[in-house]
Amino acid sequence: MSTTKKIKHAAETATGKVKEATGKVVGNESLVAKGKGKQVKGDAEQAGQKIKDALKH
């Protein structure tokens, strides 16, 4: 996986964690859900890239 993509996917996951935590603190369930969604998206993209890399080698 390229370094740029690793950083992008890790940032997506981190952003999701921040949104989820912020939503919990302020009691905003919508923000919590959006944060969890971003985390799942980032994790899925990372997994997809790892599979692509495994198939290349």
Steps between C-alpha positions, in 0.01 A plus 500: 500500500639839414593727785256765382209259508601369842500853636168581334326190639650547846386863499149392404491257792644760740247761387224252567629435851510872573147552368370206702665625820375855443149371438507303825621802697232736367228234486457515123404151379519607135861605540579173679350304210689706240823442691445126513422502128825678419693251710342207319571660163865564589545148634337347192722702266808389693391137479435533127846642440660221705319240288615670180857506629485131595379406154780696332772305680 
